[in-house]
Every structure is written in structure tokens, then in C-alpha cells.
Amino acid sequence: MTTITHADTPTDFDKEVLQSTVPVVVDFWATWCGPCRMVTPELEKLATAHGDALKVVKVDIDANGAIAARYGIQSVPTIALFRDGRPVAASIGAKPRAAIEADLGLTTV
């Protein structure tokens, strides 16, 4: 079972996301964001459903503003799919797991 990890520093982000050998779903969120809290259980379901085929990493935009700015994050939650260190798809807003997977093209990882 895949767990959700946190990238608390730019070094963590580089290691967990940019250097990952599997696709990474990045949840750009903030502690004050109600919809961000609503989407967390959906991301847990996504992580469980896909197992070791992908990682789920949370990035707090307030603690990591430079990372959020680098990827043009203007709204939270923004859930982005990274492959080979690059963002390739995104889902914005709190949605059920199936809608997030559809937005990210994850029906076949």
C-alpha cells in the first residue's frame, strides 16, 4: 500500500518528485483550505488503488511558496501529475477520486 508523503523542503521535493522513477501525484495544498482537507481522503484512495505504480506527495504552498510559484500554482487544491520530473496534467479543486484520475489520465498508470 502506498502512503502519502510530504515534501516539506525544496530538497524533499527534488528527491520525492523530480527524481522519482515512478509517476508522482502532487497535492499542492494549504492548512487553511477547506477543500484541501476534503480531497485528502480521495488521494488516500487513489494511492491505495495504484499501489507502487505511483507516489502521492503533498506540498504545503505556504511553507513552500517558491515551489508553488515555480509551477504557477494559483489555486488550491491543485493536484498535478509529474512524469520524469515534469508536470504533465493537473486537476483543480476538490473532486472524487475518479474525477481526479480522469483529469490526470490515470486510468492506466
FISEKE-67118 format. One record per residue: x, y, z of N, C-alpha, C, CB in turn; residue number from 1. Coordinates in steps of 0.2 Angstrom, whole numbers, always signed. Glycine has a CB too. Layout:
<pts>
- n_u | n_v | n_w | ca_u | ca_v | ca_w | c_u | c_v | c_w | cb_u | cb_v | cb_w | resi
- X | Y | Z | X | Y | Z | X | Y | Z | X | Y | Z | NUM $
...
</pts>
This chain:
<pts>
- n_u | n_v | n_w | ca_u | ca_v | ca_w | c_u | c_v | c_w | cb_u | cb_v | cb_w | resi
- +4 | -6 | +0 | +0 | +0 | +0 | +4 | +6 | +0 | -5 | +0 | +6 | 1 $
- +3 | +11 | -4 | +7 | +17 | -5 | +4 | +22 | +0 | +6 | +20 | -12 | 2 $
- +9 | +25 | +3 | +7 | +31 | +8 | +8 | +37 | +5 | +10 | +30 | +15 | 3 $
- +5 | +42 | +8 | +6 | +49 | +6 | +12 | +52 | +10 | -1 | +54 | +7 | 4 $
- +16 | +55 | +6 | +22 | +58 | +9 | +21 | +66 | +9 | +29 | +56 | +6 | 5 $
- +26 | +69 | +12 | +26 | +77 | +12 | +32 | +79 | +10 | +24 | +80 | +19 | 6 $
- +32 | +84 | +5 | +39 | +87 | +3 | +39 | +94 | +7 | +39 | +88 | -5 | 7 $
- +42 | +94 | +13 | +42 | +100 | +17 | +48 | +105 | +15 | +43 | +97 | +24 | 8 $
- +52 | +103 | +11 | +58 | +107 | +9 | +59 | +106 | +1 | +64 | +106 | +13 | 9 $
- +62 | +111 | -2 | +64 | +110 | -9 | +68 | +104 | -10 | +68 | +116 | -12 | 10 $
- +73 | +102 | -6 | +76 | +96 | -6 | +72 | +90 | -6 | +82 | +96 | -1 | 11 $
- +67 | +90 | -2 | +62 | +84 | -2 | +58 | +84 | -8 | +57 | +85 | +4 | 12 $
- +56 | +90 | -11 | +53 | +90 | -17 | +57 | +87 | -23 | +50 | +97 | -19 | 13 $
- +63 | +89 | -23 | +68 | +87 | -28 | +68 | +79 | -28 | +75 | +90 | -28 | 14 $
- +69 | +76 | -22 | +70 | +69 | -21 | +64 | +65 | -22 | +73 | +68 | -14 | 15 $
- +58 | +68 | -19 | +52 | +64 | -20 | +48 | +64 | -26 | +47 | +66 | -14 | 16 $
- +49 | +70 | -30 | +45 | +72 | -36 | +50 | +72 | -42 | +42 | +78 | -35 | 17 $
- +55 | +76 | -42 | +58 | +77 | -48 | +63 | +71 | -50 | +63 | +83 | -48 | 18 $
- +65 | +68 | -45 | +70 | +62 | -46 | +66 | +55 | -45 | +75 | +62 | -41 | 19 $
- +60 | +55 | -45 | +56 | +49 | -44 | +56 | +45 | -51 | +49 | +50 | -43 | 20 $
- +57 | +38 | -50 | +57 | +34 | -56 | +50 | +32 | -57 | +61 | +28 | -54 | 21 $
- +45 | +33 | -53 | +38 | +32 | -55 | +34 | +39 | -55 | +34 | +27 | -49 | 22 $
- +28 | +39 | -59 | +24 | +45 | -59 | +22 | +47 | -52 | +18 | +44 | -63 | 23 $
- +22 | +54 | -51 | +20 | +57 | -44 | +14 | +61 | -45 | +26 | +60 | -41 | 24 $
- +9 | +60 | -40 | +4 | +64 | -40 | +5 | +69 | -34 | -3 | +60 | -38 | 25 $
- +6 | +76 | -36 | +7 | +81 | -31 | +1 | +85 | -29 | +13 | +85 | -34 | 26 $
- +0 | +85 | -23 | -6 | +89 | -20 | -3 | +95 | -17 | -10 | +85 | -14 | 27 $
- -4 | +101 | -21 | -2 | +107 | -19 | -8 | +110 | -14 | -1 | +112 | -25 | 28 $
- -7 | +111 | -8 | -12 | +112 | -3 | -10 | +118 | +2 | -15 | +106 | +1 | 29 $
- -15 | +119 | +6 | -13 | +124 | +12 | -18 | +122 | +18 | -15 | +132 | +10 | 30 $
- -15 | +123 | +24 | -18 | +121 | +30 | -25 | +125 | +31 | -14 | +123 | +36 | 31 $
- -26 | +131 | +28 | -32 | +135 | +29 | -37 | +133 | +24 | -30 | +142 | +29 | 32 $
- -36 | +129 | +19 | -40 | +127 | +14 | -45 | +121 | +15 | -36 | +126 | +8 | 33 $
- -51 | +123 | +16 | -56 | +118 | +17 | -57 | +112 | +12 | -63 | +121 | +18 | 34 $
- -57 | +114 | +6 | -57 | +109 | +0 | -51 | +105 | +0 | -58 | +113 | -6 | 35 $
- -45 | +108 | +2 | -39 | +103 | +3 | -40 | +98 | +8 | -33 | +108 | +5 | 36 $
- -43 | +99 | +13 | -45 | +94 | +18 | -50 | +89 | +15 | -47 | +97 | +25 | 37 $
- -54 | +91 | +11 | -59 | +87 | +9 | -56 | +82 | +3 | -65 | +91 | +5 | 38 $
- -51 | +84 | +0 | -48 | +80 | -5 | -43 | +75 | -3 | -45 | +84 | -11 | 39 $
- -41 | +76 | +3 | -36 | +71 | +6 | -38 | +64 | +6 | -34 | +73 | +13 | 40 $
- -44 | +62 | +9 | -46 | +55 | +8 | -47 | +52 | +1 | -53 | +54 | +12 | 41 $
- -48 | +57 | -3 | -49 | +54 | -10 | -42 | +53 | -13 | -52 | +60 | -15 | 42 $
- -37 | +56 | -11 | -30 | +55 | -13 | -27 | +49 | -9 | -25 | +61 | -11 | 43 $
- -30 | +47 | -3 | -28 | +41 | +0 | -31 | +35 | -4 | -30 | +41 | +7 | 44 $
- -37 | +36 | -6 | -40 | +30 | -10 | -36 | +29 | -17 | -47 | +32 | -12 | 45 $
- -34 | +35 | -20 | -30 | +35 | -26 | -23 | +31 | -25 | -29 | +42 | -29 | 46 $
- -20 | +33 | -19 | -14 | +30 | -18 | -14 | +22 | -17 | -11 | +33 | -11 | 47 $
- -20 | +20 | -13 | -21 | +13 | -12 | -22 | +10 | -18 | -26 | +13 | -7 | 48 $
- -26 | +13 | -22 | -28 | +9 | -29 | -23 | +8 | -33 | -34 | +13 | -32 | 49 $
- -18 | +13 | -33 | -12 | +12 | -38 | -6 | +9 | -35 | -11 | +19 | -41 | 50 $
- -6 | +8 | -29 | +0 | +5 | -26 | +6 | +8 | -27 | +0 | -3 | -28 | 51 $
- +11 | +3 | -29 | +18 | +6 | -30 | +19 | +8 | -37 | +23 | +0 | -29 | 52 $
- +14 | +9 | -41 | +14 | +11 | -48 | +15 | +19 | -48 | +8 | +9 | -52 | 53 $
- +13 | +22 | -43 | +14 | +30 | -42 | +15 | +32 | -35 | +8 | +33 | -45 | 54 $
- +17 | +38 | -34 | +18 | +41 | -27 | +13 | +47 | -27 | +25 | +43 | -26 | 55 $
- +11 | +48 | -20 | +7 | +54 | -19 | +11 | +58 | -14 | +0 | +52 | -16 | 56 $
- +12 | +64 | -16 | +16 | +69 | -12 | +12 | +75 | -11 | +23 | +70 | -15 | 57 $
- +12 | +78 | -4 | +9 | +84 | -3 | +14 | +89 | -2 | +4 | +83 | +4 | 58 $
- +12 | +95 | -5 | +16 | +101 | -4 | +12 | +107 | -1 | +20 | +103 | -11 | 59 $
- +14 | +109 | +5 | +10 | +115 | +8 | +13 | +121 | +4 | +12 | +115 | +15 | 60 $
- +8 | +125 | +1 | +11 | +131 | -3 | +13 | +136 | +1 | +5 | +133 | -8 | 61 $
- +10 | +137 | +7 | +13 | +142 | +12 | +20 | +141 | +14 | +8 | +143 | +18 | 62 $
- +22 | +135 | +16 | +28 | +133 | +18 | +33 | +132 | +12 | +28 | +126 | +22 | 63 $
- +31 | +131 | +6 | +35 | +130 | +0 | +32 | +135 | -6 | +35 | +123 | -2 | 64 $
- +32 | +141 | -4 | +30 | +146 | -9 | +34 | +146 | -16 | +30 | +153 | -6 | 65 $
- +40 | +145 | -15 | +45 | +145 | -21 | +43 | +139 | -26 | +52 | +145 | -19 | 66 $
- +41 | +134 | -23 | +39 | +128 | -27 | +33 | +129 | -30 | +39 | +121 | -23 | 67 $
- +28 | +132 | -27 | +21 | +133 | -29 | +22 | +138 | -35 | +17 | +136 | -24 | 68 $
- +26 | +143 | -34 | +27 | +149 | -39 | +31 | +146 | -45 | +32 | +154 | -36 | 69 $
- +35 | +141 | -44 | +39 | +138 | -50 | +34 | +135 | -55 | +44 | +133 | -47 | 70 $
- +29 | +132 | -52 | +24 | +128 | -56 | +17 | +132 | -57 | +22 | +121 | -53 | 71 $
- +17 | +138 | -56 | +12 | +143 | -57 | +5 | +141 | -53 | +10 | +143 | -64 | 72 $
- +6 | +138 | -47 | +0 | +136 | -43 | -3 | +143 | -41 | +2 | +132 | -37 | 73 $
- -10 | +144 | -43 | -13 | +150 | -41 | -20 | +148 | -37 | -15 | +153 | -47 | 74 $
- -21 | +141 | -37 | -27 | +139 | -33 | -26 | +133 | -30 | -33 | +139 | -38 | 75 $
- -29 | +132 | -24 | -28 | +126 | -20 | -35 | +123 | -19 | -24 | +126 | -14 | 76 $
- -36 | +116 | -19 | -31 | +112 | -21 | -29 | +111 | -28 | -32 | +105 | -18 | 77 $
- -23 | +111 | -30 | -21 | +109 | -37 | -17 | +102 | -36 | -17 | +115 | -40 | 78 $
- -20 | +97 | -40 | -17 | +91 | -40 | -13 | +90 | -46 | -22 | +85 | -38 | 79 $
- -7 | +89 | -46 | -3 | +88 | -53 | +0 | +82 | -53 | +2 | +94 | -53 | 80 $
- +0 | +79 | -60 | +4 | +73 | -61 | +11 | +75 | -64 | +0 | +68 | -66 | 81 $
- +16 | +72 | -61 | +23 | +73 | -63 | +25 | +66 | -66 | +28 | +76 | -58 | 82 $
- +28 | +67 | -72 | +31 | +61 | -75 | +38 | +63 | -77 | +27 | +58 | -81 | 83 $
- +43 | +59 | -75 | +50 | +61 | -77 | +52 | +68 | -75 | +51 | +60 | -85 | 84 $
- +50 | +70 | -69 | +51 | +77 | -66 | +48 | +82 | -69 | +59 | +78 | -67 | 85 $
- +43 | +81 | -74 | +39 | +87 | -77 | +32 | +86 | -75 | +41 | +87 | -84 | 86 $
- +28 | +92 | -74 | +21 | +91 | -74 | +18 | +90 | -80 | +18 | +98 | -71 | 87 $
- +13 | +85 | -81 | +10 | +83 | -87 | +3 | +84 | -87 | +12 | +76 | -89 | 88 $
- +0 | +85 | -81 | -8 | +85 | -81 | -9 | +88 | -74 | -11 | +79 | -82 | 89 $
- -15 | +91 | -73 | -17 | +94 | -67 | -25 | +94 | -66 | -15 | +101 | -66 | 90 $
- -27 | +93 | -60 | -34 | +94 | -58 | -35 | +99 | -52 | -36 | +86 | -55 | 91 $
- -39 | +104 | -53 | -40 | +109 | -49 | -47 | +109 | -45 | -39 | +116 | -52 | 92 $
- -46 | +109 | -38 | -52 | +109 | -34 | -53 | +102 | -31 | -58 | +111 | -39 | 93 $
- -58 | +102 | -26 | -59 | +96 | -23 | -64 | +92 | -27 | -62 | +97 | -16 | 94 $
- -62 | +85 | -29 | -66 | +81 | -33 | -65 | +74 | -30 | -64 | +81 | -40 | 95 $
- -70 | +69 | -32 | -69 | +62 | -30 | -63 | +59 | -34 | -76 | +59 | -32 | 96 $
- -61 | +54 | -31 | -55 | +50 | -34 | -56 | +49 | -42 | -54 | +44 | -31 | 97 $
- -61 | +47 | -44 | -62 | +45 | -51 | -61 | +51 | -55 | -69 | +42 | -52 | 98 $
- -64 | +57 | -53 | -63 | +63 | -57 | -56 | +65 | -57 | -68 | +69 | -54 | 99 $
- -52 | +65 | -52 | -45 | +67 | -51 | -41 | +62 | -56 | -42 | +66 | -44 | 100 $
- -43 | +56 | -56 | -39 | +51 | -60 | -41 | +53 | -68 | -42 | +44 | -59 | 101 $
- -47 | +54 | -69 | -49 | +56 | -76 | -45 | +62 | -78 | -56 | +57 | -77 | 102 $
- -45 | +67 | -74 | -41 | +74 | -76 | -34 | +72 | -77 | -42 | +79 | -70 | 103 $
- -31 | +68 | -73 | -24 | +66 | -73 | -22 | +61 | -78 | -21 | +64 | -67 | 104 $
- -27 | +58 | -81 | -26 | +52 | -86 | -23 | +46 | -83 | -21 | +55 | -91 | 105 $
- -25 | +45 | -77 | -23 | +39 | -73 | -27 | +33 | -73 | -22 | +41 | -66 | 106 $
- -31 | +32 | -78 | -35 | +26 | -79 | -30 | +20 | -80 | -40 | +26 | -84 | 107 $
- -25 | +22 | -84 | -19 | +17 | -85 | -13 | +20 | -83 | -19 | +14 | -92 | 108 $
- -10 | +18 | -77 | -4 | +21 | -75 | +2 | +19 | -79 | -3 | +21 | -67 | 109 $
</pts>
